[in-house]
C-alpha cells in the first residue's frame, strides 16, 4: 500500500523558512514524478513544484520558483521542499503527491488529476 507522509509544517513569521518532508513507502518511485501542491482555505489545490524521481529534474510554479526549492533523497525515499522568504499568502495545507510509473522522459505533470497518490497534508501558517 502506497503511503506518503508529510511533515515539517508549522507556524512561522513572514520572512522565515521551513523545510517540508514527504516520506514515501509502498512502491518504488523510480519512474514517477513527485510533487508538492498547496491548498488555502476556500481555494483550489495549486501546483507548487515537482521532481522526476530518477533524473532529479525539477520544475515549479513561476510564483514560487525563486523562494522554494524541491529535492529528493533516493536512499531515504523522501522528498523535500525548502521554503524561504515565506509570505502570509503561502499559508496553506501542503500536500505531497506522486504519479504511477511514467514512461515518457518529457512528461512533467502539473495538474492535481495527473497524480495518483496523495498524502494527508501538513499545515503551513505564515504570520505577518
PyMOL commands that set and color helices and strands:
alter all, ss='L'
color gray80, all
select helices_A, chain A and resi 88-90+112-114
alter helices_A, ss='H'
color red, helices_A
select strands_A, chain A and resi 3-7+10-13+18-25+33-39+45-52+58-60+68-73+78-83+92-98+117-118+122-127
alter strands_A, ss='S'
color yellow, strands_A
deselect
rebuild
show_as cartoon
